[in-house]
């Protein structure tokens, strides 16, 4: 069983460093943070965390191949592997079309551009030019000057079917936003469809990425998750949410209320059915929900924002209560 944490884009450098140190101490295998445009860089805290730890793997979730060129991403990844002796994890995603639009950047469809970037990155990180694998626009001399000897795992972050299939076909893993968590079976099916088209089968790490809120006050934990859902539900994959049985127009209305300054009203519309988008409660509640996912075949649980009123305390509780229970059953 692999256990990981995901902290949001814009997490302060020292906060992420301390979170990585604590996560390593209490038994997590991985910790990730994002790299959204217009927020503080996610690459700097990843670098600092790698330099401050010795075992835990640290990842970017995710870099996008539009605002950063594939060549730049390959160079960053190679240097981070050199720094950490192979502990860096490269998460790749489409990026937010909204943020890209703010920056005046046009891009083609998310899944094709991400799939293409994964293939080009694999070539560069393995010491080849993408031109050698038939990718147009690259010179045969386009190779990293000092490629890392460590193999860099490439994950694709996504929620919708096209991104998940692209991950299964081309990547080493997926950071699959499972909202609601019981949707993981459908997620697994999409990844498997992509894997069926692989030319080089190999191990694949499917991270069941959850929204988690844990607190000794179970009602308070659920309230924090409701706040998160009201803030972000409108930005999620409409196709995936509709497939899970949610009224996407209602979710869009909740998002509209939140964005227009009526956030408290939006939160009140988050009912018990919508709270099932994430995992919330006290340590016992969260453990039971995680064990149910493990019973359903999940072998990588990834705990993401909001985590709790005090994220550092939430990391400690997850590490001292949830991880031991899960590992006891699924070591």
C-alpha positions as protocol buffer text, in pm:
chain_id: "A"
residue {
  index: 1
  type: UNK
  ca { x: 0 y: 0 z: 0 }
}
residue {
  index: 2
  type: UNK
  ca { x: 131 y: 343 z: -99 }
}
residue {
  index: 3
  type: UNK
  ca { x: 19 y: 643 z: 108 }
}
residue {
  index: 4
  type: UNK
  ca { x: 64 y: 1000 z: -7 }
}
residue {
  index: 5
  type: UNK
  ca { x: -28 y: 1358 z: 75 }
}
residue {
  index: 6
  type: UNK
  ca { x: -121 y: 1639 z: -162 }
}
residue {
  index: 7
  type: UNK
  ca { x: -86 y: 2001 z: -51 }
}
residue {
  index: 8
  type: UNK
  ca { x: -240 y: 2274 z: -268 }
}
residue {
  index: 9
  type: UNK
  ca { x: -68 y: 2506 z: -510 }
}
residue {
  index: 10
  type: UNK
  ca { x: 68 y: 2810 z: -336 }
}
residue {
  index: 11
  type: UNK
  ca { x: 157 y: 2631 z: -13 }
}
residue {
  index: 12
  type: UNK
  ca { x: 431 y: 2843 z: 150 }
}
residue {
  index: 13
  type: UNK
  ca { x: 783 y: 2705 z: 121 }
}
residue {
  index: 14
  type: UNK
  ca { x: 840 y: 2654 z: 493 }
}
residue {
  index: 15
  type: UNK
  ca { x: 494 y: 2501 z: 543 }
}
residue {
  index: 16
  type: UNK
  ca { x: 561 y: 2247 z: 271 }
}
residue {
  index: 17
  type: UNK
  ca { x: 908 y: 2172 z: 404 }
}
residue {
  index: 18
  type: UNK
  ca { x: 774 y: 2107 z: 753 }
}
residue {
  index: 19
  type: UNK
  ca { x: 488 y: 1900 z: 612 }
}
residue {
  index: 20
  type: UNK
  ca { x: 734 y: 1684 z: 419 }
}
residue {
  index: 21
  type: UNK
  ca { x: 951 y: 1631 z: 727 }
}
residue {
  index: 22
  type: UNK
  ca { x: 646 y: 1535 z: 935 }
}
residue {
  index: 23
  type: UNK
  ca { x: 502 y: 1315 z: 661 }
}
residue {
  index: 24
  type: UNK
  ca { x: 831 y: 1128 z: 635 }
}
residue {
  index: 25
  type: UNK
  ca { x: 840 y: 1079 z: 1013 }
}
residue {
  index: 26
  type: UNK
  ca { x: 485 y: 942 z: 1044 }
}
residue {
  index: 27
  type: UNK
  ca { x: 516 y: 699 z: 754 }
}
residue {
  index: 28
  type: UNK
  ca { x: 391 y: 856 z: 433 }
}
residue {
  index: 29
  type: UNK
  ca { x: 557 y: 740 z: 111 }
}
residue {
  index: 30
  type: UNK
  ca { x: 501 y: 1050 z: -102 }
}
residue {
  index: 31
  type: UNK
  ca { x: 407 y: 1418 z: -72 }
}
residue {
  index: 32
  type: UNK
  ca { x: 301 y: 1641 z: -362 }
}
residue {
  index: 33
  type: UNK
  ca { x: 218 y: 2004 z: -429 }
}
residue {
  index: 34
  type: UNK
  ca { x: 83 y: 2187 z: -732 }
}
residue {
  index: 35
  type: UNK
  ca { x: 221 y: 2454 z: -962 }
}
residue {
  index: 36
  type: UNK
  ca { x: -71 y: 2666 z: -1080 }
}
residue {
  index: 37
  type: UNK
  ca { x: -12 y: 2979 z: -1283 }
}
residue {
  index: 38
  type: UNK
  ca { x: -33 y: 3307 z: -1087 }
}
residue {
  index: 39
  type: UNK
  ca { x: 30 y: 3129 z: -756 }
}
residue {
  index: 40
  type: UNK
  ca { x: 370 y: 3096 z: -588 }
}
residue {
  index: 41
  type: UNK
  ca { x: 590 y: 2845 z: -770 }
}
residue {
  index: 42
  type: UNK
  ca { x: 545 y: 2483 z: -671 }
}
residue {
  index: 43
  type: UNK
  ca { x: 894 y: 2388 z: -789 }
}
residue {
  index: 44
  type: UNK
  ca { x: 1070 y: 2585 z: -516 }
}
residue {
  index: 45
  type: UNK
  ca { x: 899 y: 2413 z: -219 }
}
residue {
  index: 46
  type: UNK
  ca { x: 951 y: 2074 z: -386 }
}
residue {
  index: 47
  type: UNK
  ca { x: 1323 y: 2148 z: -414 }
}
residue {
  index: 48
  type: UNK
  ca { x: 1347 y: 2257 z: -52 }
}
residue {
  index: 49
  type: UNK
  ca { x: 1149 y: 1954 z: 69 }
}
residue {
  index: 50
  type: UNK
  ca { x: 1372 y: 1713 z: -123 }
}
residue {
  index: 51
  type: UNK
  ca { x: 1676 y: 1876 z: 31 }
}
residue {
  index: 52
  type: UNK
  ca { x: 1524 y: 1851 z: 382 }
}
residue {
  index: 53
  type: UNK
  ca { x: 1426 y: 1482 z: 375 }
}
residue {
  index: 54
  type: UNK
  ca { x: 1596 y: 1151 z: 307 }
}
residue {
  index: 55
  type: UNK
  ca { x: 1331 y: 887 z: 234 }
}
residue {
  index: 56
  type: UNK
  ca { x: 997 y: 1030 z: 127 }
}
residue {
  index: 57
  type: UNK
  ca { x: 939 y: 1091 z: -243 }
}
residue {
  index: 58
  type: UNK
  ca { x: 833 y: 1443 z: -338 }
}
residue {
  index: 59
  type: UNK
  ca { x: 632 y: 1531 z: -645 }
}
residue {
  index: 60
  type: UNK
  ca { x: 487 y: 1811 z: -859 }
}
residue {
  index: 61
  type: UNK
  ca { x: 114 y: 1771 z: -909 }
}
residue {
  index: 62
  type: UNK
  ca { x: 104 y: 1894 z: -1172 }
}
residue {
  index: 63
  type: UNK
  ca { x: 325 y: 2079 z: -1418 }
}
residue {
  index: 64
  type: UNK
  ca { x: 163 y: 2172 z: -1747 }
}
residue {
  index: 65
  type: UNK
  ca { x: 338 y: 2155 z: -2086 }
}
residue {
  index: 66
  type: UNK
  ca { x: 193 y: 2484 z: -2210 }
}
residue {
  index: 67
  type: UNK
  ca { x: 329 y: 2751 z: -1977 }
}
residue {
  index: 68
  type: UNK
  ca { x: 643 y: 2538 z: -1929 }
}
residue {
  index: 69
  type: UNK
  ca { x: 800 y: 2380 z: -2234 }
}
residue {
  index: 70
  type: UNK
  ca { x: 860 y: 2006 z: -2231 }
}
residue {
  index: 71
  type: UNK
  ca { x: 1234 y: 2073 z: -2257 }
}
residue {
  index: 72
  type: UNK
  ca { x: 1226 y: 2293 z: -1945 }
}
residue {
  index: 73
  type: UNK
  ca { x: 1024 y: 2037 z: -1751 }
}
residue {
  index: 74
  type: UNK
  ca { x: 1274 y: 1766 z: -1845 }
}
residue {
  index: 75
  type: UNK
  ca { x: 1563 y: 1983 z: -1724 }
}
residue {
  index: 76
  type: UNK
  ca { x: 1388 y: 2059 z: -1394 }
}
residue {
  index: 77
  type: UNK
  ca { x: 1310 y: 1691 z: -1337 }
}
residue {
  index: 78
  type: UNK
  ca { x: 1662 y: 1579 z: -1417 }
}
residue {
  index: 79
  type: UNK
  ca { x: 1818 y: 1826 z: -1173 }
}
residue {
  index: 80
  type: UNK
  ca { x: 1569 y: 1740 z: -899 }
}
residue {
  index: 81
  type: UNK
  ca { x: 1658 y: 1372 z: -941 }
}
residue {
  index: 82
  type: UNK
  ca { x: 2026 y: 1459 z: -909 }
}
residue {
  index: 83
  type: UNK
  ca { x: 1956 y: 1659 z: -592 }
}
residue {
  index: 84
  type: UNK
  ca { x: 1743 y: 1387 z: -431 }
}
residue {
  index: 85
  type: UNK
  ca { x: 1914 y: 1071 z: -561 }
}
residue {
  index: 86
  type: UNK
  ca { x: 1603 y: 967 z: -749 }
}
residue {
  index: 87
  type: UNK
  ca { x: 1319 y: 1067 z: -513 }
}
residue {
  index: 88
  type: UNK
  ca { x: 1145 y: 1320 z: -739 }
}
residue {
  index: 89
  type: UNK
  ca { x: 807 y: 1235 z: -894 }
}
residue {
  index: 90
  type: UNK
  ca { x: 692 y: 1424 z: -1204 }
}
residue {
  index: 91
  type: UNK
  ca { x: 321 y: 1491 z: -1227 }
}
residue {
  index: 92
  type: UNK
  ca { x: 198 y: 1623 z: -1560 }
}
residue {
  index: 93
  type: UNK
  ca { x: -140 y: 1769 z: -1642 }
}
residue {
  index: 94
  type: UNK
  ca { x: -326 y: 1984 z: -1887 }
}
residue {
  index: 95
  type: UNK
  ca { x: -323 y: 2297 z: -1673 }
}
residue {
  index: 96
  type: UNK
  ca { x: -620 y: 2523 z: -1615 }
}
residue {
  index: 97
  type: UNK
  ca { x: -761 y: 2664 z: -1938 }
}
residue {
  index: 98
  type: UNK
  ca { x: -885 y: 2961 z: -1732 }
}
residue {
  index: 99
  type: UNK
  ca { x: -536 y: 3046 z: -1604 }
}
residue {
  index: 100
  type: UNK
  ca { x: -381 y: 2982 z: -1945 }
}
residue {
  index: 101
  type: UNK
  ca { x: -636 y: 3220 z: -2095 }
}
residue {
  index: 102
  type: UNK
  ca { x: -547 y: 3488 z: -1842 }
}
residue {
  index: 103
  type: UNK
  ca { x: -187 y: 3456 z: -1957 }
}
residue {
  index: 104
  type: UNK
  ca { x: -284 y: 3477 z: -2324 }
}
residue {
  index: 105
  type: UNK
  ca { x: -179 y: 3119 z: -2392 }
}
residue {
  index: 106
  type: UNK
  ca { x: -377 y: 2914 z: -2640 }
}
residue {
  index: 107
  type: UNK
  ca { x: -358 y: 2536 z: -2629 }
}
residue {
  index: 108
  type: UNK
  ca { x: -509 y: 2237 z: -2803 }
}
residue {
  index: 109
  type: UNK
  ca { x: -732 y: 1983 z: -2627 }
}
residue {
  index: 110
  type: UNK
  ca { x: -612 y: 1878 z: -2279 }
}
residue {
  index: 111
  type: UNK
  ca { x: -578 y: 1502 z: -2321 }
}
residue {
  index: 112
  type: UNK
  ca { x: -391 y: 1506 z: -2656 }
}
residue {
  index: 113
  type: UNK
  ca { x: -146 y: 1775 z: -2545 }
}
residue {
  index: 114
  type: UNK
  ca { x: -78 y: 1591 z: -2218 }
}
residue {
  index: 115
  type: UNK
  ca { x: -32 y: 1255 z: -2389 }
}
residue {
  index: 116
  type: UNK
  ca { x: 209 y: 1406 z: -2638 }
}
residue {
  index: 117
  type: UNK
  ca { x: 407 y: 1575 z: -2361 }
}
residue {
  index: 118
  type: UNK
  ca { x: 439 y: 1251 z: -2163 }
}
residue {
  index: 119
  type: UNK
  ca { x: 593 y: 1077 z: -2463 }
}
residue {
  index: 120
  type: UNK
  ca { x: 829 y: 1365 z: -2538 }
}
residue {
  index: 121
  type: UNK
  ca { x: 935 y: 1386 z: -2174 }
}
residue {
  index: 122
  type: UNK
  ca { x: 1005 y: 1016 z: -2155 }
}
residue {
  index: 123
  type: UNK
  ca { x: 1235 y: 1043 z: -2456 }
}
residue {
  index: 124
  type: UNK
  ca { x: 1423 y: 1343 z: -2313 }
}
residue {
  index: 125
  type: UNK
  ca { x: 1457 y: 1194 z: -1964 }
}
residue {
  index: 126
  type: UNK
  ca { x: 1584 y: 869 z: -2114 }
}
residue {
  index: 127
  type: UNK
  ca { x: 1855 y: 1060 z: -2304 }
}
residue {
  index: 128
  type: UNK
  ca { x: 1691 y: 1065 z: -2647 }
}
residue {
  index: 129
  type: UNK
  ca { x: 1550 y: 1334 z: -2870 }
}
residue {
  index: 130
  type: UNK
  ca { x: 1173 y: 1313 z: -2917 }
}
residue {
  index: 131
  type: UNK
  ca { x: 1252 y: 1325 z: -3289 }
}
residue {
  index: 132
  type: UNK
  ca { x: 1391 y: 973 z: -3259 }
}
residue {
  index: 133
  type: UNK
  ca { x: 1044 y: 855 z: -3155 }
}
residue {
  index: 134
  type: UNK
  ca { x: 875 y: 1032 z: -3446 }
}
residue {
  index: 135
  type: UNK
  ca { x: 760 y: 1351 z: -3273 }
}
residue {
  index: 136
  type: UNK
  ca { x: 739 y: 1642 z: -3513 }
}
residue {
  index: 137
  type: UNK
  ca { x: 909 y: 1975 z: -3455 }
}
residue {
  index: 138
  type: UNK
  ca { x: 1208 y: 1843 z: -3261 }
}
residue {
  index: 139
  type: UNK
  ca { x: 1566 y: 1845 z: -3387 }
}
residue {
  index: 140
  type: UNK
  ca { x: 1761 y: 1523 z: -3355 }
}
residue {
  index: 141
  type: UNK
  ca { x: 2008 y: 1723 z: -3144 }
}
residue {
  index: 142
  type: UNK
  ca { x: 1735 y: 1806 z: -2888 }
}
residue {
  index: 143
  type: UNK
  ca { x: 1871 y: 1601 z: -2599 }
}
residue {
  index: 144
  type: UNK
  ca { x: 1943 y: 1683 z: -2236 }
}
residue {
  index: 145
  type: UNK
  ca { x: 2312 y: 1759 z: -2201 }
}
residue {
  index: 146
  type: UNK
  ca { x: 2340 y: 1576 z: -1871 }
}
residue {
  index: 147
  type: UNK
  ca { x: 2045 y: 1338 z: -1830 }
}
residue {
  index: 148
  type: UNK
  ca { x: 1988 y: 1188 z: -1489 }
}
residue {
  index: 149
  type: UNK
  ca { x: 2083 y: 823 z: -1429 }
}
residue {
  index: 150
  type: UNK
  ca { x: 1764 y: 789 z: -1224 }
}
residue {
  index: 151
  type: UNK
  ca { x: 1443 y: 695 z: -1401 }
}
residue {
  index: 152
  type: UNK
  ca { x: 1181 y: 962 z: -1341 }
}
residue {
  index: 153
  type: UNK
  ca { x: 827 y: 828 z: -1294 }
}
residue {
  index: 154
  type: UNK
  ca { x: 576 y: 1036 z: -1489 }
}
residue {
  index: 155
  type: UNK
  ca { x: 223 y: 1061 z: -1350 }
}
residue {
  index: 156
  type: UNK
  ca { x: -77 y: 1219 z: -1521 }
}
residue {
  index: 157
  type: UNK
  ca { x: -322 y: 1413 z: -1309 }
}
residue {
  index: 158
  type: UNK
  ca { x: -683 y: 1396 z: -1416 }
}
residue {
  index: 159
  type: UNK
  ca { x: -1044 y: 1312 z: -1348 }
}
residue {
  index: 160
  type: UNK
  ca { x: -1214 y: 1273 z: -1684 }
}
residue {
  index: 161
  type: UNK
  ca { x: -1206 y: 965 z: -1909 }
}
residue {
  index: 162
  type: UNK
  ca { x: -974 y: 1101 z: -2177 }
}
residue {
  index: 163
  type: UNK
  ca { x: -701 y: 1203 z: -1933 }
}
residue {
  index: 164
  type: UNK
  ca { x: -729 y: 875 z: -1743 }
}
residue {
  index: 165
  type: UNK
  ca { x: -699 y: 672 z: -2063 }
}
residue {
  index: 166
  type: UNK
  ca { x: -399 y: 881 z: -2170 }
}
residue {
  index: 167
  type: UNK
  ca { x: -239 y: 809 z: -1833 }
}
residue {
  index: 168
  type: UNK
  ca { x: -296 y: 437 z: -1871 }
}
residue {
  index: 169
  type: UNK
  ca { x: -151 y: 432 z: -2220 }
}
residue {
  index: 170
  type: UNK
  ca { x: 158 y: 650 z: -2180 }
}
residue {
  index: 171
  type: UNK
  ca { x: 243 y: 725 z: -1815 }
}
residue {
  index: 172
  type: UNK
  ca { x: 387 y: 540 z: -1516 }
}
residue {
  index: 173
  type: UNK
  ca { x: 101 y: 639 z: -1290 }
}
residue {
  index: 174
  type: UNK
  ca { x: -206 y: 856 z: -1245 }
}
residue {
  index: 175
  type: UNK
  ca { x: -311 y: 1102 z: -977 }
}
residue {
  index: 176
  type: UNK
  ca { x: -677 y: 1025 z: -1029 }
}
residue {
  index: 177
  type: UNK
  ca { x: -919 y: 1256 z: -852 }
}
residue {
  index: 178
  type: UNK
  ca { x: -1179 y: 1009 z: -726 }
}
residue {
  index: 179
  type: UNK
  ca { x: -1482 y: 1224 z: -653 }
}
residue {
  index: 180
  type: UNK
  ca { x: -1676 y: 1050 z: -506 }
}
residue {
  index: 181
  type: UNK
  ca { x: -1430 y: 789 z: -373 }
}
residue {
  index: 182
  type: UNK
  ca { x: -1651 y: 494 z: -471 }
}
residue {
  index: 183
  type: UNK
  ca { x: -1602 y: 605 z: -831 }
}
residue {
  index: 184
  type: UNK
  ca { x: -1255 y: 446 z: -820 }
}
residue {
  index: 185
  type: UNK
  ca { x: -1385 y: 136 z: -1002 }
}
residue {
  index: 186
  type: UNK
  ca { x: -1485 y: 351 z: -1300 }
}
residue {
  index: 187
  type: UNK
  ca { x: -1148 y: 530 z: -1280 }
}
residue {
  index: 188
  type: UNK
  ca { x: -971 y: 195 z: -1285 }
}
residue {
  index: 189
  type: UNK
  ca { x: -1170 y: 91 z: -1593 }
}
residue {
  index: 190
  type: UNK
  ca { x: -1066 y: 406 z: -1784 }
}
residue {
  index: 191
  type: UNK
  ca { x: -699 y: 355 z: -1697 }
}
residue {
  index: 192
  type: UNK
  ca { x: -724 y: -11 z: -1802 }
}
residue {
  index: 193
  type: UNK
  ca { x: -862 y: 93 z: -2141 }
}
residue {
  index: 194
  type: UNK
  ca { x: -552 y: 304 z: -2192 }
}
residue {
  index: 195
  type: UNK
  ca { x: -322 y: 29 z: -2069 }
}
residue {
  index: 196
  type: UNK
  ca { x: -467 y: -211 z: -2325 }
}
residue {
  index: 197
  type: UNK
  ca { x: -311 y: 6 z: -2597 }
}
residue {
  index: 198
  type: UNK
  ca { x: 37 y: 23 z: -2439 }
}
residue {
  index: 199
  type: UNK
  ca { x: 325 y: -97 z: -2650 }
}
residue {
  index: 200
  type: UNK
  ca { x: 549 y: -148 z: -2346 }
}
residue {
  index: 201
  type: UNK
  ca { x: 353 y: -289 z: -2050 }
}
residue {
  index: 202
  type: UNK
  ca { x: 497 y: -220 z: -1707 }
}
residue {
  index: 203
  type: UNK
  ca { x: 405 y: -138 z: -1347 }
}
residue {
  index: 204
  type: UNK
  ca { x: 148 y: 137 z: -1299 }
}
residue {
  index: 205
  type: UNK
  ca { x: 77 y: 337 z: -983 }
}
residue {
  index: 206
  type: UNK
  ca { x: -288 y: 443 z: -966 }
}
residue {
  index: 207
  type: UNK
  ca { x: -328 y: 697 z: -686 }
}
residue {
  index: 208
  type: UNK
  ca { x: -684 y: 726 z: -558 }
}
residue {
  index: 209
  type: UNK
  ca { x: -675 y: 1101 z: -491 }
}
residue {
  index: 210
  type: UNK
  ca { x: -923 y: 1204 z: -223 }
}
residue {
  index: 211
  type: UNK
  ca { x: -1048 y: 1524 z: -68 }
}
residue {
  index: 212
  type: UNK
  ca { x: -1004 y: 1456 z: 304 }
}
residue {
  index: 213
  type: UNK
  ca { x: -1109 y: 1644 z: 616 }
}
residue {
  index: 214
  type: UNK
  ca { x: -1016 y: 1486 z: 950 }
}
residue {
  index: 215
  type: UNK
  ca { x: -1078 y: 1625 z: 1297 }
}
residue {
  index: 216
  type: UNK
  ca { x: -1172 y: 1490 z: 1640 }
}
residue {
  index: 217
  type: UNK
  ca { x: -1491 y: 1694 z: 1590 }
}
residue {
  index: 218
  type: UNK
  ca { x: -1652 y: 1493 z: 1310 }
}
residue {
  index: 219
  type: UNK
  ca { x: -1918 y: 1758 z: 1242 }
}
residue {
  index: 220
  type: UNK
  ca { x: -1647 y: 2022 z: 1211 }
}
residue {
  index: 221
  type: UNK
  ca { x: -1459 y: 1802 z: 966 }
}
residue {
  index: 222
  type: UNK
  ca { x: -1768 y: 1767 z: 750 }
}
residue {
  index: 223
  type: UNK
  ca { x: -1825 y: 2144 z: 761 }
}
residue {
  index: 224
  type: UNK
  ca { x: -1471 y: 2203 z: 636 }
}
residue {
  index: 225
  type: UNK
  ca { x: -1525 y: 1958 z: 349 }
}
residue {
  index: 226
  type: UNK
  ca { x: -1852 y: 2134 z: 262 }
}
residue {
  index: 227
  type: UNK
  ca { x: -1661 y: 2461 z: 239 }
}
residue {
  index: 228
  type: UNK
  ca { x: -1408 y: 2300 z: 2 }
}
residue {
  index: 229
  type: UNK
  ca { x: -1682 y: 2154 z: -217 }
}
residue {
  index: 230
  type: UNK
  ca { x: -1860 y: 2489 z: -243 }
}
residue {
  index: 231
  type: UNK
  ca { x: -1536 y: 2657 z: -350 }
}
residue {
  index: 232
  type: UNK
  ca { x: -1428 y: 2413 z: -618 }
}
residue {
  index: 233
  type: UNK
  ca { x: -1713 y: 2188 z: -734 }
}
residue {
  index: 234
  type: UNK
  ca { x: -1776 y: 2394 z: -1047 }
}
residue {
  index: 235
  type: UNK
  ca { x: -1420 y: 2346 z: -1173 }
}
residue {
  index: 236
  type: UNK
  ca { x: -1437 y: 1966 z: -1176 }
}
residue {
  index: 237
  type: UNK
  ca { x: -1494 y: 1749 z: -1482 }
}
residue {
  index: 238
  type: UNK
  ca { x: -1863 y: 1779 z: -1571 }
}
residue {
  index: 239
  type: UNK
  ca { x: -1847 y: 1454 z: -1765 }
}
residue {
  index: 240
  type: UNK
  ca { x: -1703 y: 1262 z: -1471 }
}
residue {
  index: 241
  type: UNK
  ca { x: -1949 y: 1412 z: -1221 }
}
residue {
  index: 242
  type: UNK
  ca { x: -2246 y: 1338 z: -1446 }
}
residue {
  index: 243
  type: UNK
  ca { x: -2123 y: 980 z: -1484 }
}
residue {
  index: 244
  type: UNK
  ca { x: -2118 y: 956 z: -1103 }
}
residue {
  index: 245
  type: UNK
  ca { x: -2483 y: 1065 z: -1091 }
}
residue {
  index: 246
  type: UNK
  ca { x: -2446 y: 1428 z: -983 }
}
residue {
  index: 247
  type: UNK
  ca { x: -2654 y: 1718 z: -1113 }
}
residue {
  index: 248
  type: UNK
  ca { x: -2378 y: 1922 z: -1276 }
}
residue {
  index: 249
  type: UNK
  ca { x: -2602 y: 2226 z: -1323 }
}
residue {
  index: 250
  type: UNK
  ca { x: -2665 y: 2233 z: -948 }
}
residue {
  index: 251
  type: UNK
  ca { x: -2293 y: 2212 z: -884 }
}
residue {
  index: 252
  type: UNK
  ca { x: -2236 y: 2500 z: -1126 }
}
residue {
  index: 253
  type: UNK
  ca { x: -2495 y: 2705 z: -938 }
}
residue {
  index: 254
  type: UNK
  ca { x: -2318 y: 2636 z: -607 }
}
residue {
  index: 255
  type: UNK
  ca { x: -1992 y: 2749 z: -764 }
}
residue {
  index: 256
  type: UNK
  ca { x: -2159 y: 3062 z: -905 }
}
residue {
  index: 257
  type: UNK
  ca { x: -2289 y: 3157 z: -561 }
}
residue {
  index: 258
  type: UNK
  ca { x: -1947 y: 3105 z: -404 }
}
residue {
  index: 259
  type: UNK
  ca { x: -1773 y: 3309 z: -674 }
}
residue {
  index: 260
  type: UNK
  ca { x: -2022 y: 3596 z: -644 }
}
residue {
  index: 261
  type: UNK
  ca { x: -1956 y: 3654 z: -274 }
}
residue {
  index: 262
  type: UNK
  ca { x: -2243 y: 3438 z: -146 }
}
residue {
  index: 263
  type: UNK
  ca { x: -2018 y: 3161 z: -20 }
}
residue {
  index: 264
  type: UNK
  ca { x: -2214 y: 3091 z: 300 }
}
residue {
  index: 265
  type: UNK
  ca { x: -2526 y: 3039 z: 91 }
}
residue {
  index: 266
  type: UNK
  ca { x: -2332 y: 2806 z: -138 }
}
residue {
  index: 267
  type: UNK
  ca { x: -2207 y: 2601 z: 158 }
}
residue {
  index: 268
  type: UNK
  ca { x: -2564 y: 2554 z: 283 }
}
residue {
  index: 269
  type: UNK
  ca { x: -2649 y: 2385 z: -47 }
}
residue {
  index: 270
  type: UNK
  ca { x: -2383 y: 2117 z: 9 }
}
residue {
  index: 271
  type: UNK
  ca { x: -2598 y: 1831 z: 139 }
}
residue {
  index: 272
  type: UNK
  ca { x: -2503 y: 1481 z: 256 }
}
residue {
  index: 273
  type: UNK
  ca { x: -2502 y: 1349 z: -101 }
}
residue {
  index: 274
  type: UNK
  ca { x: -2248 y: 1613 z: -205 }
}
residue {
  index: 275
  type: UNK
  ca { x: -2037 y: 1548 z: 105 }
}
residue {
  index: 276
  type: UNK
  ca { x: -1983 y: 1199 z: -37 }
}
residue {
  index: 277
  type: UNK
  ca { x: -1752 y: 1366 z: -290 }
}
residue {
  index: 278
  type: UNK
  ca { x: -1485 y: 1342 z: -21 }
}
residue {
  index: 279
  type: UNK
  ca { x: -1390 y: 1168 z: 302 }
}
residue {
  index: 280
  type: UNK
  ca { x: -1468 y: 1347 z: 629 }
}
residue {
  index: 281
  type: UNK
  ca { x: -1498 y: 1273 z: 998 }
}
residue {
  index: 282
  type: UNK
  ca { x: -1286 y: 1176 z: 1295 }
}
residue {
  index: 283
  type: UNK
  ca { x: -994 y: 932 z: 1277 }
}
residue {
  index: 284
  type: UNK
  ca { x: -1227 y: 632 z: 1315 }
}
residue {
  index: 285
  type: UNK
  ca { x: -1459 y: 755 z: 1036 }
}
residue {
  index: 286
  type: UNK
  ca { x: -1174 y: 824 z: 795 }
}
residue {
  index: 287
  type: UNK
  ca { x: -1005 y: 491 z: 873 }
}
residue {
  index: 288
  type: UNK
  ca { x: -1326 y: 300 z: 799 }
}
residue {
  index: 289
  type: UNK
  ca { x: -1370 y: 478 z: 466 }
}
residue {
  index: 290
  type: UNK
  ca { x: -1006 y: 413 z: 371 }
}
residue {
  index: 291
  type: UNK
  ca { x: -1035 y: 44 z: 460 }
}
residue {
  index: 292
  type: UNK
  ca { x: -1346 y: 20 z: 242 }
}
residue {
  index: 293
  type: UNK
  ca { x: -1150 y: 162 z: -51 }
}
residue {
  index: 294
  type: UNK
  ca { x: -865 y: -81 z: 15 }
}
residue {
  index: 295
  type: UNK
  ca { x: -1119 y: -365 z: 19 }
}
residue {
  index: 296
  type: UNK
  ca { x: -1224 y: -243 z: -326 }
}
residue {
  index: 297
  type: UNK
  ca { x: -871 y: -290 z: -456 }
}
residue {
  index: 298
  type: UNK
  ca { x: -716 y: 54 z: -398 }
}
residue {
  index: 299
  type: UNK
  ca { x: -342 y: 23 z: -337 }
}
residue {
  index: 300
  type: UNK
  ca { x: -249 y: 391 z: -329 }
}
residue {
  index: 301
  type: UNK
  ca { x: -445 y: 629 z: -107 }
}
residue {
  index: 302
  type: UNK
  ca { x: -365 y: 995 z: -165 }
}
residue {
  index: 303
  type: UNK
  ca { x: -495 y: 1243 z: 94 }
}
residue {
  index: 304
  type: UNK
  ca { x: -558 y: 1597 z: -28 }
}
residue {
  index: 305
  type: UNK
  ca { x: -682 y: 1938 z: 83 }
}
residue {
  index: 306
  type: UNK
  ca { x: -847 y: 2051 z: 306 }
}
residue {
  index: 307
  type: UNK
  ca { x: -697 y: 1783 z: 538 }
}
residue {
  index: 308
  type: UNK
  ca { x: -822 y: 1960 z: 854 }
}
residue {
  index: 309
  type: UNK
  ca { x: -848 y: 2284 z: 1051 }
}
residue {
  index: 310
  type: UNK
  ca { x: -477 y: 2246 z: 1126 }
}
residue {
  index: 311
  type: UNK
  ca { x: -319 y: 2064 z: 829 }
}
residue {
  index: 312
  type: UNK
  ca { x: -8 y: 1968 z: 1027 }
}
residue {
  index: 313
  type: UNK
  ca { x: -220 y: 1813 z: 1300 }
}
residue {
  index: 314
  type: UNK
  ca { x: -423 y: 1635 z: 1032 }
}
residue {
  index: 315
  type: UNK
  ca { x: -102 y: 1489 z: 886 }
}
residue {
  index: 316
  type: UNK
  ca { x: -3 y: 1367 z: 1232 }
}
residue {
  index: 317
  type: UNK
  ca { x: -343 y: 1206 z: 1295 }
}
residue {
  index: 318
  type: UNK
  ca { x: -344 y: 1041 z: 953 }
}
residue {
  index: 319
  type: UNK
  ca { x: 6 y: 909 z: 1014 }
}
residue {
  index: 320
  type: UNK
  ca { x: -51 y: 788 z: 1369 }
}
residue {
  index: 321
  type: UNK
  ca { x: -404 y: 647 z: 1335 }
}
residue {
  index: 322
  type: UNK
  ca { x: -510 y: 590 z: 974 }
}
residue {
  index: 323
  type: UNK
  ca { x: -182 y: 466 z: 823 }
}
residue {
  index: 324
  type: UNK
  ca { x: -121 y: 194 z: 1087 }
}
residue {
  index: 325
  type: UNK
  ca { x: -476 y: 62 z: 1049 }
}
residue {
  index: 326
  type: UNK
  ca { x: -452 y: 47 z: 670 }
}
residue {
  index: 327
  type: UNK
  ca { x: -104 y: -103 z: 669 }
}
residue {
  index: 328
  type: UNK
  ca { x: -206 y: -366 z: 925 }
}
residue {
  index: 329
  type: UNK
  ca { x: -466 y: -495 z: 679 }
}
residue {
  index: 330
  type: UNK
  ca { x: -284 y: -421 z: 352 }
}
residue {
  index: 331
  type: UNK
  ca { x: 90 y: -413 z: 418 }
}
